[in-house]
């Protein structure tokens, strides 16, 4: 089994969890996010997570769940 075949679960899609999940998914890994904020998981699944700053600006879609 290759490392990129593994599923990665990130719990919490706030500032740190969201950026981490998006970066890992962008690198080609299978990432899913769980977040308890109402509606956030739906938005992540529909629109993706947007990461932006001095050197980065991308949106990464991934599976997201609320529980």
C-alpha positions as CSV (number, residue, x, y, z in Angstrom):
1,X,0.0,0.0,0.0
2,X,1.3,3.4,-0.9
3,X,1.1,6.4,1.5
4,X,-1.2,8.3,-0.8
5,X,-3.7,5.4,-0.8
6,X,-4.3,6.0,2.9
7,X,-7.3,8.1,4.1
8,X,-6.5,11.0,6.4
9,X,-9.1,12.5,8.7
10,X,-8.7,16.0,10.0
11,X,-10.9,16.9,13.0
12,X,-11.7,20.6,13.0
13,X,-11.6,22.8,10.0
14,X,-10.7,26.1,11.8
15,X,-7.6,28.1,10.9
16,X,-5.0,25.4,11.5
17,X,-7.1,22.3,10.7
18,X,-8.5,23.9,7.5
19,X,-5.1,24.9,6.1
20,X,-3.5,21.6,7.1
21,X,-6.3,19.6,5.4
22,X,-6.2,21.7,2.3
23,X,-2.4,21.4,1.9
24,X,-2.5,17.7,2.4
25,X,-5.3,17.2,-0.1
26,X,-3.5,19.5,-2.6
27,X,-0.5,17.2,-2.3
28,X,-2.6,14.3,-3.6
29,X,-3.7,12.6,-0.4
30,X,-7.2,11.4,0.3
31,X,-8.4,13.8,3.1
32,X,-11.7,14.1,4.8
33,X,-12.7,16.8,7.4
34,X,-15.0,16.6,10.4
35,X,-16.2,19.8,11.9
36,X,-18.9,20.5,14.5
37,X,-19.8,24.1,13.3
38,X,-23.3,23.9,11.8
39,X,-23.2,24.3,8.1
40,X,-19.5,24.4,7.7
41,X,-19.1,20.9,6.5
42,X,-21.7,21.5,3.8
43,X,-19.9,24.7,2.7
44,X,-16.5,22.8,2.6
45,X,-18.0,20.1,0.5
46,X,-19.8,22.5,-1.9
47,X,-17.2,25.2,-2.3
48,X,-14.0,23.8,-0.8
49,X,-11.5,25.3,1.6
50,X,-9.8,28.5,0.4
51,X,-6.2,29.0,1.5
52,X,-4.6,32.4,0.8
53,X,-1.7,34.5,1.9
54,X,1.6,35.9,0.7
55,X,2.6,32.8,-1.3
56,X,-0.6,30.8,-1.6
57,X,-4.0,31.2,-3.1
58,X,-6.0,28.1,-3.9
59,X,-9.3,26.4,-3.1
60,X,-9.3,22.7,-2.3
61,X,-12.5,20.6,-2.4
62,X,-12.8,17.6,-0.2
63,X,-15.3,15.4,1.6
64,X,-16.5,17.0,4.9
65,X,-18.8,15.8,7.6
66,X,-20.5,17.4,10.6
67,X,-20.2,14.4,12.9
